[in-house]
Amino acid sequence: MTLATMDERHQHALKLLAERQVLLAEQVYLEILLDSPHDLTALRALAGASVHKGDFNAAIHYLQTGISANPEHHQLKLDCAVVLAKSGEVREGANIVEALLAQAPELFDAWLLLVDMRDALGDATGALRACYEAVTRAQRKGYWLDEQTTPLPIMDQVVSAIERVRVGKRQIYSDSYLRLRQTFGSKELARVDRALAGYLREIEYPSRDSRQKPKFFFFPDLPNNAYHDPFLHPWAARLQSRFAGIRNEALQVWEEDQKFQNFLELSNRARKEDYLQGSGANPAWEAFFFYRRGKRFDENHARCPQTSAALDSIDLCNISEQAPEICFSVLRPGTHIMPHYGVSNVRLVMHLPLLIPENCALNVIDVGEHHWREGELMLFDDTFQHEAWNRSDSTRIVLLMDCWNPHLTSVERLAMKELIETISGFQLADRAARAHEIAAGNQP
């Protein structure tokens, strides 16, 4: 039978397969390759048929032919990796998957495939890391959070990966800064190791000052002062010297906008009055953000070039999806920020006061008040309970920025960046595991 078009040949091959006439279908696909040697449908079909017959070499040949003509075709590479693994060449298959993930790390299913391959190679640590990458990368994109966001065909694999991440969190956390340990040695990271052990509650390292209560992470071997010398940072004098230009830009954008973004992001159950009170008609804490949780606001940088240049000259506390947080912080007249605690003493809060009316202050509870003075830097540890107020009838503006605790070494800063980013990723996995348990009826 002569078929006029390539499409008709493909349709005929599919019909033969549906009728379980596999050998005849193969013959049609081979004829297709005579006219079109890189036809992907034919190559994949013939590779599948070869695997079914146990002819792995032929399957690999067909897939590699397709890859040579379509080097960006991800699925072909994954198919080839699977066939290699089935043929006993697990390491070669894993190499293909690892190379692909280096180029396209958001291929979540490929990470699960790598888990299986590393397990087959006896690399339990590598498999755990692949589980972590699979779960956290998928969940950051809104997948694998519960039954609704997890495809049924891979549900068991996903649940298993989440559980492995949860059980193996100690190793995952420690491995997050393994490269630094290999480069600088364990002695340079001894304080980070102790901080991690405290976080995991393996040992008790309470703050030497009971007033200090970090909401997230406590680093035990740092000075327990509420207020710190801002000039411990080598860039502080440079920042302060640019006060006039920064102040002018802050006043200009405030005059143009008269309303910035709310600093507080309250959940549905949170009440504004638990965070803001005061005598003003409309107490408000607002912000013109240059960075928020590590995200750069390019438009705001463009509007304030002198401030942007000053920030660009600083060694910022860069932690993905966490820091830095830098803004023109505005307290409207009659606003009182209620007492609260910060998240971690690995970073402190720097203020450059820009517009300060009378009767404005920061107060660290049971330590003392600090009354801002325009152009004079101040640095404090917000893991001590603190509050702030503007009891005047004018607006208060400071440049607010979080920054590394200056008592951390450069190596410790790098390690804490890796560790905090890893903990953040793990928390996603932990919440998803809980969601899967509830969906499965394992919890009330």
PATORVEX-758980 format. One record per residue: x, y, z of N, C-alpha, C in turn. Coordinates in steps of 0.02 Angstrom, whole numbers, padded with zeros to 5 digits, always signed. Layout:
XYZXYZXYZ
...
! end
This chain:
+00043-00059+00000+00000+00000+00000+00044+00061+00000
+00029+00109-00044+00068+00170-00048+00030+00225-00012
+00062+00258+00035+00030+00313+00072+00058+00378+00047
+00014+00425+00031+00035+00486-00004+00075+00533+00040
+00059+00538+00104+00091+00588+00147+00122+00555+00208
+00168+00593+00239+00199+00569+00301+00147+00562+00356
+00100+00607+00358+00049+00604+00409+00008+00540+00403
-00007+00522+00341-00045+00460+00331-00005+00399+00354
+00061+00401+00343+00103+00346+00367+00100+00340+00444
+00105+00398+00476+00101+00398+00550+00033+00371+00573
-00020+00392+00541-00086+00369+00560-00093+00294+00550
-00064+00270+00496-00066+00197+00483-00027+00159+00536
+00031+00185+00556+00071+00152+00608+00034+00150+00674
+00001+00204+00690-00038+00206+00752-00095+00156+00750
-00127+00150+00693-00182+00102+00685-00157+00030+00695
-00099+00017+00666-00070-00050+00674-00053-00064+00747
-00027-00015+00782-00012-00025+00853-00075-00037+00892
-00128+00001+00877-00191-00009+00912-00218-00079+00900
-00204-00107+00842-00225-00175+00825-00175-00227+00848
-00123-00205+00884-00070-00248+00911-00030-00283+00856
-00027-00251+00799+00016-00276+00745+00083-00238+00748
+00120-00254+00801+00179-00216+00818+00233-00221+00764
+00244-00279+00738+00297-00288+00688+00282-00248+00625
+00219-00249+00604+00200-00210+00545+00208-00135+00558
+00191-00114+00620+00199-00043+00637+00273-00023+00635
+00315-00067+00661+00387-00053+00659+00411-00045+00588
+00386-00087+00544+00406-00083+00474+00387-00017+00443
+00327+00008+00461+00306+00074+00436+00352+00129+00461
+00369+00124+00525+00413+00176+00554+00482+00173+00523
+00507+00114+00508+00572+00108+00475+00569+00139+00405
+00514+00129+00370+00506+00160+00305+00504+00236+00310
+00472+00261+00363+00470+00333+00375+00541+00360+00382
+00583+00323+00419+00652+00346+00431+00693+00346+00366
+00675+00304+00318+00712+00306+00254+00703+00373+00220
+00643+00402+00226+00630+00467+00195+00646+00526+00242
+00640+00513+00307+00651+00567+00357+00690+00538+00416
+00757+00535+00410+00798+00498+00460+00792+00525+00532
+00768+00587+00540+00765+00615+00607+00693+00627+00630
+00647+00589+00602+00577+00594+00623+00570+00571+00696
+00553+00618+00740+00553+00603+00812+00502+00550+00831
+00443+00554+00802+00391+00506+00819+00414+00435+00802
+00442+00427+00743+00466+00361+00722+00524+00337+00766
+00570+00382+00779+00628+00363+00820+00607+00342+00890
+00561+00379+00921+00539+00361+00989+00499+00297+00989
+00458+00288+00937+00418+00227+00933+00464+00166+00925
+00513+00171+00882+00560+00116+00872+00603+00103+00933
+00621+00157+00969+00659+00148+01031+00617+00110+01082
+00553+00128+01087+00509+00093+01134+00501+00020+01117
+00493+00007+01052+00486-00063+01030+00550-00102+01045
+00607-00070+01036+00671-00104+01048+00679-00120+01122
+00659-00074+01165+00662-00087+01237+00618-00146+01254
+00558-00147+01225+00511-00202+01239+00542-00270+01220
+00583-00270+01168+00615-00332+01146+00681-00345+01183
+00701-00298+01225+00763-00306+01262+00824-00286+01222
+00814-00254+01165+00871-00232+01124+00888-00159+01142
+00923-00151+01198+00937-00085+01224+00984-00046+01178
+01030-00080+01147+01077-00045+01103+01041-00011+01045
+00992-00047+01017+00953-00017+00962+00913+00043+00987
+00884+00036+01047+00844+00090+01075+00888+00152+01085
+00947+00141+01113+00992+00197+01125+01012+00230+01059
+01024+00189+01008+01042+00215+00941+00987+00261+00915
+00925+00239+00919+00870+00280+00893+00864+00346+00933
+00870+00342+00998+00863+00402+01039+00921+00450+01028
+00981+00424+01024+01039+00468+01012+01036+00500+00943
+01007+00465+00894+00997+00496+00828+00950+00556+00834
+00897+00547+00873+00851+00602+00883+00883+00660+00920
+00924+00645+00971+00957+00697+01010+01006+00736+00967
+01042+00702+00923+01091+00736+00881+01058+00788+00837
+00996+00775+00816+00959+00823+00774+00919+00873+00815
+00906+00856+00879+00865+00899+00923+00898+00904+00991
+00956+00937+00995+00995+00938+01057+00960+00972+01116
+00906+01009+01104+00870+01043+01158+00807+01004+01179
+00798+00945+01151+00738+00906+01166+00749+00869+01232
+00719+00894+01285+00731+00867+01351+00707+00795+01359
+00647+00781+01334+00618+00715+01345+00659+00661+01311
+00687+00675+01252+00730+00626+01219+00789+00608+01264
+00819+00658+01295+00876+00645+01338+00856+00603+01399
+00798+00619+01427+00774+00580+01484+00759+00508+01463
+00727+00500+01404+00714+00433+01379+00780+00394+01371
+00830+00427+01343+00894+00394+01333+00926+00374+01400
+00920+00418+01450+00948+00404+01516+00914+00343+01547
+00848+00338+01538+00811+00282+01566+00833+00216+01533
+00840+00218+01467+00861+00158+01431+00931+00137+01452
+00975+00186+01458+01043+00170+01480+01042+00137+01549
+01001+00163+01594+00997+00134+01661+00970+00062+01657
+00920+00051+01615+00892-00016+01608+00943-00065+01579
+00988-00038+01538+01039-00081+01507+01097-00096+01554
+01095-00065+01613+01149-00075+01662+01198-00018+01666
+01190+00032+01621+01235+00090+01621+01204+00147+01662
+01195+00133+01726+01160+00182+01769+01200+00246+01776
+01264+00240+01785+01305+00300+01793+01302+00344+01731
+01305+00313+01672+01301+00352+01611+01233+00386+01605
+01180+00350+01624+01113+00380+01623+01108+00438+01672
+01136+00429+01732+01134+00482+01782+01172+00543+01758
+01228+00532+01722+01267+00588+01696+01225+00630+01648
+01185+00597+01607+01142+00633+01559+01090+00675+01597
+01059+00645+01648+01009+00682+01687+01040+00741+01723
+01098+00730+01753+01131+00784+01790+01150+00841+01743
+01175+00825+01684+01193+00877+01635+01131+00915+01613
+01076+00879+01603+01014+00912+01584+00989+00959+01639
+00991+00935+01701+00967+00976+01757+01011+01037+01769
+01075+01032+01751+01118+01090+01757+01095+01146+01710
+01065+01127+01654+01039+01175+01606+00967+01194+01620
+00927+01147+01645+00855+01157+01655+00835+01130+01723
+00854+01165+01777+00842+01138+01845+00768+01135+01865
+00723+01166+01825+00652+01164+01843+00617+01103+01814
+00653+01055+01788+00623+00992+01766+00614+00947+01827
+00559+00957+01863+00550+00925+01928+00550+00849+01923
+00516+00822+01871+00513+00750+01863+00583+00720+01851
+00626+00760+01819+00695+00735+01807+00732+00726+01872
+00718+00770+01920+00750+00761+01986+00728+00695+02018
+00664+00678+02010+00640+00614+02037+00675+00556+02003
+00685+00561+01938+00722+00509+01901+00793+00503+01928
+00823+00560+01942+00891+00559+01970+00893+00527+02039
+00840+00537+02078+00836+00503+02143+00843+00428+02134
+00804+00400+02088+00806+00327+02076+00875+00305+02053
+00906+00344+02010+00971+00324+01983+01025+00327+02037
+01022+00378+02079+01072+00382+02132+01061+00327+02183
+00999+00309+02196+00986+00252+02240+01016+00189+02210
+01006+00180+02145+01032+00120+02111+01108+00117+02114
+01140+00176+02117+01213+00179+02121+01238+00173+02193
+01191+00167+02240+01211+00163+02311+01230+00230+02341
+01211+00283+02307+01228+00351+02331+01168+00380+02369
+01161+00359+02432+01103+00382+02472+01105+00457+02484
+01164+00484+02494+01170+00557+02505+01149+00595+02442
+01174+00572+02385+01155+00604+02322+01081+00599+02309
+01051+00542+02326+00979+00533+02316+00940+00581+02361
+00963+00590+02423+00930+00636+02468+00933+00707+02442
+00991+00727+02416+00997+00794+02388+00951+00803+02328
+00946+00751+02286+00901+00755+02229+00828+00761+02252
+00810+00725+02305+00742+00732+02334+00729+00804+02355
+00778+00832+02388+00771+00902+02412+00761+00949+02353
+00802+00942+02301+00797+00985+02243+00729+00977+02209
+00707+00915+02202+00643+00901+02169+00586+00934+02207
+00584+00922+02272+00527+00945+02312+00527+01021+02318
+00583+01051+02336+00583+01123+02349+00574+01163+02285
+00604+01140+02230+00596+01177+02167+00523+01173+02143
+00493+01115+02148+00423+01109+02127+00377+01151+02171
+00388+01150+02236+00343+01185+02281+00350+01261+02275
+00409+01284+02260+00417+01356+02250+00377+01381+02189
+00362+01335+02144+00322+01352+02085+00248+01334+02094
+00230+01312+02154+00161+01297+02169+00139+01226+02155
+00186+01180+02144+00170+01111+02131+00187+01067+02191
+00156+01008+02194+00170+00957+02244+00156+00981+02315
+00111+01028+02322+00094+01054+02388+00040+01013+02422
-00001+00980+02382-00056+00939+02407-00079+00893+02351
-00135+00858+02362-00158+00812+02310-00179+00848+02246
-00206+00908+02254-00229+00945+02195-00172+00969+02150
-00114+00979+02179-00057+01005+02140-00005+00951+02125
-00023+00888+02138+00023+00833+02125-00008+00784+02076
+00022+00774+02017-00007+00727+01969-00011+00657+01998
-00067+00624+01988-00078+00558+02017-00024+00507+01998
+00000+00506+01934+00049+00454+01916+00114+00457+01956
+00131+00516+01983+00193+00521+02021+00180+00534+02095
+00117+00526+02116+00100+00542+02186+00143+00503+02235
+00151+00438+02226+00190+00398+02273+00263+00420+02276
+00291+00436+02217+00361+00460+02216+00368+00526+02253
+00321+00570+02242+00324+00636+02274+00318+00629+02350
+00270+00590+02372+00262+00580+02445+00324+00550+02475
+00354+00501+02440+00415+00470+02465+00472+00520+02469
+00478+00563+02417+00532+00613+02416+00522+00663+02473
+00461+00684+02484+00447+00732+02539+00466+00701+02606
+00449+00638+02616+00465+00605+02679+00540+00597+02688
+00576+00581+02634+00648+00575+02639+00680+00641+02657
+00654+00695+02629+00681+00761+02645+00669+00776+02718
+00609+00760+02742+00594+00775+02812+00639+00736+02860
+00646+00672+02846+00687+00630+02890+00761+00649+02885
+00783+00668+02826+00853+00682+02816+00873+00754+02823
+00832+00795+02856+00845+00867+02859+00911+00884+02891
+00932+00846+02941+00995+00861+02975+01053+00859+02925
+01054+00806+02884+01107+00800+02835+01101+00854+02781
+01039+00869+02760+01028+00920+02709+01055+00987+02734
+01039+01004+02796+01062+01068+02823+01138+01071+02827
+01168+01019+02853+01240+01017+02860+01275+01019+02792
+01246+00983+02744+01276+00981+02677+01270+01047+02640
+01224+01090+02662+01214+01153+02627+01278+01196+02625
+01320+01188+02676+01383+01226+02675+01444+01179+02674
+01434+01119+02647+01489+01070+02642+01546+01097+02599
+01528+01131+02544+01580+01159+02501+01625+01207+02539
+01596+01247+02583+01635+01294+02622+01679+01257+02672
+01654+01202+02700+01694+01163+02746+01755+01134+02710
+01743+01110+02649+01798+01081+02611+01850+01133+02592
+01827+01195+02583+01872+01249+02562+01909+01280+02621
+01873+01293+02676+01901+01332+02731+01915+01290+02794
+01889+01229+02797+01901+01187+02855+01847+01194+02908
+01841+01143+02950+01788+01141+03001+01796+01194+03054
+01858+01214+03070+01869+01263+03122+01834+01329+03106
+01836+01349+03043+01805+01412+03023+01729+01409+03029
+01701+01349+03032+01629+01341+03034+01604+01312+03099
+01646+01311+03150+01627+01281+03214+01567+01316+03245
+01565+01383+03240+01509+01419+03270+01444+01407+03231
+01450+01400+03165+01391+01384+03125+01365+01314+03143
+01410+01267+03153+01390+01199+03173+01353+01201+03239
+01377+01241+03287+01343+01246+03352+01275+01279+03344
+01272+01330+03302+01208+01363+03290+01158+01315+03259
+01180+01274+03212+01136+01225+03181+01112+01174+03232
+01158+01150+03273+01138+01101+03325+01086+01131+03372
+01094+01194+03388+01045+01227+03430+00978+01234+03395
+00979+01251+03330+00917+01257+03292+00880+01191+03290
+00917+01135+03283+00886+01069+03281+00870+01042+03350
+00885+01081+03401+00872+01063+03471+00910+01000+03492
+00968+00991+03461+01012+00936+03481+01050+00956+03544
+01062+01020+03552+01094+01047+03611+01057+01111+03631
+01065+01132+03691+01033+01193+03715+01084+01249+03717
+01071+01301+03679+01113+01361+03680+01067+01421+03689
+01039+01428+03749+00995+01486+03759+01033+01551+03756
+00998+01604+03739+01029+01670+03740+01053+01685+03810
+01111+01719+03814+01135+01739+03880+01093+01796+03908
+01050+01824+03868+01006+01878+03889+00934+01855+03875
+00895+01846+03928+00828+01819+03921+00782+01865+03881
+00803+01928+03871+00761+01974+03833+00767+01962+03757
+00814+01923+03737+00826+01910+03666+00789+01846+03645
+00742+01852+03599+00701+01795+03579+00690+01795+03503
+00737+01770+03465+00729+01767+03392+00669+01722+03374
+00631+01742+03325+00574+01703+03304+00594+01644+03261
+00654+01646+03232+00673+01594+03184+00739+01561+03200
+00794+01598+03202+00860+01566+03208+00904+01606+03255
+00933+01571+03304+00977+01603+03352+01048+01579+03341
+01094+01626+03334+01166+01611+03328+01197+01625+03396
+01219+01572+03433+01234+01580+03504+01298+01616+03521
+01345+01621+03476+01412+01646+03494+01425+01718+03471
+01372+01759+03472+01378+01829+03453+01365+01873+03514
+01392+01934+03516+01378+01979+03572+01303+01990+03580
+01280+01989+03643+01209+01996+03657+01191+02067+03674
+01210+02114+03632+01193+02183+03643+01129+02200+03605
+01088+02243+03634+01029+02267+03598+01050+02319+03546
+01093+02365+03566+01118+02416+03520+01191+02401+03505
+01211+02414+03441+01279+02400+03419+01309+02462+03386
+01374+02462+03383+01410+02516+03349+01402+02508+03273
+01368+02554+03239+01357+02545+03166+01422+02545+03127
+01475+02577+03155+01537+02583+03118+01581+02521+03123
+01554+02468+03153+01586+02403+03147+01583+02378+03074
+01535+02404+03037+01532+02390+02965+01578+02440+02929
+01624+02416+02889+01671+02461+02856+01638+02509+02807
+01577+02494+02785+01543+02537+02737+01499+02590+02770
+01493+02588+02837+01446+02632+02872+01462+02706+02861
+01526+02723+02867+01545+02794+02858+01529+02817+02788
+01538+02775+02739+01523+02793+02670+01448+02805+02661
+01407+02762+02692+01335+02772+02689+01314+02837+02722
+01341+02849+02781+01322+02910+02818+01343+02973+02780
+01398+02969+02744+01423+03028+02708+01376+03047+02650
+01333+03002+02630+01287+03015+02575+01218+03036+02600
+01215+03054+02662+01151+03072+02694+01112+03124+02655
+01145+03179+02635+01109+03234+02604+01074+03212+02540
+01109+03176+02496+01079+03154+02434+01022+03105+02445
+01033+03059+02493+00981+03009+02508+00919+03044+02537
+00930+03091+02581+00874+03128+02612+00834+03166+02559
+00869+03199+02514+00834+03237+02462+00790+03191+02419
+00816+03132+02402+00776+03086+02362+00716+03060+02400
+00726+03045+02465+00670+03021+02505+00614+03074+02509
+00634+03136+02521+00584+03190+02525+00549+03200+02458
+00587+03193+02404+00557+03204+02338+00505+03151+02322
+00521+03087+02333+00473+03035+02316+00413+03037+02364
+00424+03057+02426+00368+03063+02473+00322+03121+02452
+00352+03176+02431+00312+03233+02408+00273+03215+02346
+00303+03174+02302+00268+03155+02240+00213+03104+02253
+00224+03057+02298+00177+03002+02308+00128+03013+02365
+00155+03036+02421+00115+03047+02482+00085+02984+02512
+00097+02927+02481+00076+02864+02509+00120+02809+02480
+00151+02770+02524+00192+02715+02503+00156+02649+02518
+00190+02594+02503+00163+02527+02516+00161+02514+02591
+00109+02479+02613+00107+02459+02683+00167+02414+02700
+00200+02430+02754+00258+02389+02774+00233+02321+02798
+00179+02320+02836+00153+02258+02863+00113+02221+02811
+00123+02156+02807+00083+02113+02765+00046+02065+02811
-00017+02081+02825-00055+02044+02875-00095+01988+02843
-00098+01931+02877-00139+01876+02853-00213+01893+02866
-00256+01850+02841-00328+01863+02849-00349+01866+02922
-00315+01828+02964-00335+01824+03034-00301+01878+03077
-00250+01910+03051-00213+01960+03090-00252+02025+03093
-00245+02058+03149-00279+02123+03159-00227+02178+03159
-00242+02231+03122-00195+02287+03116-00179+02316+03185
-00229+02320+03229-00218+02351+03294-00171+02312+03338
-00158+02248+03321-00109+02210+03359-00037+02231+03342
-00030+02266+03286+00036+02286+03262+00046+02362+03262
-00008+02397+03249-00005+02470+03246-00061+02501+03288
-00041+02548+03330-00090+02587+03367-00067+02660+03365
-00094+02700+03408-00071+02769+03412-00129+02818+03414
-00111+02881+03424-00160+02935+03431-00181+02965+03365
-00147+02947+03311-00162+02976+03246-00229+02952+03219
-00257+02991+03173-00321+02973+03143-00316+02908+03103
-00258+02897+03073-00248+02837+03033-00176+02813+03042
-00160+02780+03098-00091+02757+03108-00068+02713+03050
-00008+02727+03025+00017+02689+02968+00092+02685+02968
+00117+02627+02948+00188+02615+02938+00195+02596+02865
+00228+02639+02826+00231+02631+02754+00304+02628+02731
+00314+02604+02670+00383+02593+02647+00388+02603+02572
+00442+02633+02552+00463+02639+02482+00521+02590+02474
+00507+02531+02447+00555+02476+02449+00607+02480+02393
+00669+02471+02412+00723+02458+02364+00734+02382+02358
+00726+02347+02413+00727+02275+02414+00674+02252+02464
+00642+02197+02449+00600+02164+02498+00607+02089+02490
+00628+02057+02545+00642+01985+02545+00687+01966+02486
+00736+02006+02474+00785+01992+02422+00766+02014+02353
+00704+02033+02342+00682+02056+02276+00700+02130+02266
+00732+02145+02210+00753+02214+02195+00697+02250+02158
+00680+02310+02181+00629+02351+02149+00665+02401+02103
+00674+02380+02040+00715+02420+01994+00686+02489+01982
+00621+02496+01978+00590+02561+01966+00606+02610+02023
+00604+02586+02084+00620+02629+02140+00694+02648+02142
+00737+02602+02122+00809+02618+02116+00818+02673+02064
+00782+02668+02008+00790+02718+01955+00766+02787+01978
+00716+02789+02021+00691+02853+02045+00738+02886+02095
+00781+02846+02126+00825+02871+02178+00897+02850+02163
+00929+02879+02112+00994+02854+02090+01049+02861+02142
+01047+02915+02183+01100+02922+02234+01092+02869+02288
+01031+02857+02309+01020+02804+02359+01039+02737+02331
+01020+02724+02268+01036+02661+02236+01112+02650+02232
+01147+02703+02214+01220+02698+02209+01251+02683+02277
+01224+02714+02329+01250+02701+02396+01238+02628+02416
+01179+02602+02400+01164+02532+02417+01207+02484+02376
+01219+02502+02314+01260+02459+02271+01332+02454+02296
+01353+02503+02336+01422+02503+02361+01430+02463+02425
+01375+02436+02449+01374+02402+02514+01373+02326+02505
+01406+02291+02550+01403+02218+02552+01337+02198+02584
+01286+02190+02542+01219+02178+02568+01210+02107+02595
+01162+02100+02638+01144+02035+02666+01098+02000+02617
+01126+01963+02570+01087+01932+02516+01070+01860+02534
+01006+01847+02546+00981+01781+02561+00918+01772+02518
+00919+01724+02474+00864+01716+02426+00797+01712+02461
+00750+01753+02438+00681+01756+02462+00677+01778+02536
+00732+01803+02563+00732+01824+02633+00758+01896+02641
+00815+01910+02612+00849+01973+02624+00890+01992+02562
+00906+02057+02555+00895+02110+02604+00825+02139+02601
+00809+02177+02654+00749+02216+02657+00771+02288+02670
+00762+02331+02621+00787+02400+02625+00734+02447+02598
+00720+02500+02635+00667+02545+02614+00674+02614+02647
+00639+02663+02619+00623+02723+02656+00563+02705+02700
+00574+02703+02765+00522+02683+02812+00487+02745+02840
+00421+02748+02831+00382+02807+02850+00335+02790+02907
+00339+02829+02961+00289+02825+03014+00247+02889+03010
+00183+02880+02997+00139+02937+02994+00128+02965+03065
+00105+03027+03070+00094+03058+03135+00048+03016+03179
+00066+03012+03243+00025+02976+03291+00024+02901+03282
+00079+02872+03256+00083+02800+03246+00128+02767+03297
+00107+02711+03323+00146+02672+03372+00151+02601+03346
+00213+02580+03329+00225+02510+03310+00231+02470+03375
+00187+02422+03383+00182+02386+03446+00243+02340+03457
+00258+02322+03519+00316+02281+03534+00315+02214+03495
+00374+02196+03468+00379+02135+03429+00453+02113+03427
+00464+02052+03402+00531+02023+03397+00549+02011+03323
+00613+02015+03308+00638+01999+03241+00653+01925+03235
+00677+01905+03175+00682+01834+03159+00749+01802+03178
+00804+01839+03173+00870+01807+03185+00923+01859+03201
+00968+01841+03245+01022+01887+03263+01082+01881+03215
+01076+01841+03162+01131+01840+03113+01128+01904+03071
+01073+01939+03074+01071+02003+03041+01042+02055+03089
+01067+02117+03084+01045+02173+03125+01009+02224+03082
+00981+02275+03113+00943+02326+03077+00979+02393+03082
+00994+02422+03024+01027+02488+03021+00976+02541+03003
+00979+02598+03037+00937+02656+03020+00982+02715+03002
+00966+02748+02947+00994+02814+02932+00935+02863+02936
+00929+02901+02991+00872+02946+03000+00875+03003+02949
+00818+03014+02915+00815+03063+02861+00771+03123+02878
+00714+03111+02908+00667+03164+02927+00638+03145+02995
+00661+03180+03047+00644+03161+03115+00613+03220+03152
+00547+03220+03162+00516+03271+03204+00527+03256+03278
+00503+03299+03321+00508+03288+03393+00464+03228+03413
+00480+03199+03471+00439+03147+03501+00435+03084+03457
+00492+03066+03428+00497+03003+03391+00553+02962+03422
+00542+02897+03430+00594+02855+03461+00584+02782+03445
+00640+02745+03449+00640+02672+03450+00653+02652+03523
+00617+02603+03547+00626+02581+03616+00637+02506+03617
+00695+02484+03642+00706+02413+03655+00683+02400+03727
+00633+02358+03734+00600+02347+03798+00650+02325+03851
+00649+02359+03908+00692+02344+03965+00766+02358+03951
+00780+02392+03895+00849+02413+03881+00853+02489+03878
+00810+02519+03837+00810+02592+03835+00789+02619+03767
+00773+02683+03767+00751+02717+03707+00810+02744+03667
+00800+02747+03602+00847+02782+03558+00808+02835+03520
+00829+02897+03525+00796+02951+03490+00839+02968+03428
+00809+02956+03369+00846+02965+03307+00868+03038+03300
+00927+03046+03268+00951+03112+03248+00969+03110+03175
+00943+03157+03138+00951+03156+03066+01025+03151+03046
+01040+03104+03002+01107+03095+02977+01152+03053+03019
+01128+03028+03077+01170+02988+03122+01146+02915+03122
+01189+02871+03099+01172+02800+03094+01159+02770+03163
+01114+02722+03165+01106+02681+03225+01095+02608+03202
+01117+02562+03244+01115+02490+03229+01089+02453+03290
+01038+02410+03280+01012+02373+03338+00993+02302+03318
+00986+02260+03368+00968+02190+03360+00894+02183+03372
+00856+02170+03319+00783+02169+03327+00757+02104+03356
+00802+02057+03375+00777+01998+03411+00765+02013+03484
+00783+02073+03506+00759+02099+03570+00691+02131+03557
+00645+02123+03603+00579+02152+03593+00585+02228+03588
+00553+02256+03538+00561+02327+03526+00497+02357+03498
+00492+02422+03503+00435+02459+03477+00461+02526+03452
+00418+02562+03417+00437+02628+03392+00375+02672+03389
+00385+02737+03394+00328+02782+03392+00346+02848+03360
+00294+02878+03334+00296+02948+03310+00239+02984+03344
+00254+03020+03397+00203+03054+03436+00195+03127+03415
+00223+03143+03357+00218+03212+03332+00160+03217+03283
+00153+03276+03255+00102+03286+03203+00134+03292+03134
+00196+03266+03127+00231+03267+03063+00255+03196+03045
+00277+03188+02984+00299+03123+02959+00371+03108+02979
+00384+03047+02998+00452+03024+03012+00475+02978+02957
+00536+02988+02931+00564+02945+02878+00636+02925+02896
+00650+02860+02892+00719+02836+02899+00733+02788+02841
+00796+02784+02822+00818+02730+02778+00829+02670+02822
+00789+02618+02813+00792+02558+02854+00823+02502+02812
+00870+02467+02840+00900+02411+02803+00924+02357+02852
+00912+02295+02833+00944+02242+02872+01013+02230+02843
+01058+02207+02886+01127+02196+02866+01155+02139+02908
+01208+02110+02885+01239+02055+02923+01260+02080+02992
+01256+02037+03041+01286+02051+03106+01362+02058+03094
+01391+02115+03112+01462+02126+03096+01509+02079+03133
+01484+02042+03183+01526+01997+03221+01531+01927+03188
+01496+01918+03132+01505+01857+03093+01565+01865+03047
+01603+01811+03037+01658+01813+02990+01629+01808+02919
+01671+01822+02870+01648+01818+02800+01628+01747+02782
+01665+01697+02808+01648+01627+02794+01582+01609+02828
+01571+01633+02889+01508+01619+02924+01449+01651+02888
+01459+01709+02859+01405+01740+02821+01386+01697+02761
+01435+01673+02725+01421+01629+02668+01385+01566+02690
+01407+01538+02746+01375+01477+02771+01303+01489+02793
+01292+01546+02827+01224+01561+02850+01177+01575+02791
+01203+01605+02739+01162+01615+02679+01139+01547+02652
+01186+01501+02644+01168+01435+02617+01121+01398+02665
+01134+01402+02729+01094+01366+02778+01023+01393+02781
+01016+01459+02785+00949+01488+02791+00908+01475+02728
+00940+01480+02670+00904+01465+02608+00881+01392+02607
+00923+01348+02632+00905+01277+02634+00848+01264+02683
+00852+01295+02742+00798+01287+02791+00732+01312+02763
+00735+01368+02728+00675+01395+02697+00645+01346+02648
+00687+01315+02607+00663+01265+02560+00634+01204+02595
+00666+01183+02649+00641+01125+02686+00573+01140+02717
+00562+01200+02741+00498+01217+02771+00441+01209+02722
+00455+01224+02658+00404+01211+02606+00387+01137+02604
+00438+01095+02605+00427+01023+02602+00389+00999+02663
+00405+01026+02721+00372+01005+02783+00298+01023+02781
+00282+01083+02757+00212+01103+02752+00175+01058+02702
+00208+01041+02647+00176+00997+02598+00165+00928+02626
+00212+00902+02664+00204+00836+02694+00143+00836+02740
+00136+00889+02777+00077+00895+02821+00012+00896+02781
+00013+00932+02725-00047+00935+02682-00064+00867+02654
-00013+00829+02633-00026+00762+02607-00053+00715+02662
-00027+00722+02723-00051+00681+02778-00125+00695+02793
-00142+00758+02794-00211+00777+02808-00257+00752+02753
-00235+00760+02690-00275+00737+02633-00285+00662+02635
-00235+00626+02660-00239+00553+02663-00279+00529+02724
-00300+00575+02766-00340+00557+02824-00299+00532+02883
-00234+00549+02883-00191+00525+02938-00193+00571+02998
-00224+00630+02989-00227+00678+03044-00300+00700+03052
-00319+00719+03112-00388+00741+03122-00400+00807+03088
! end
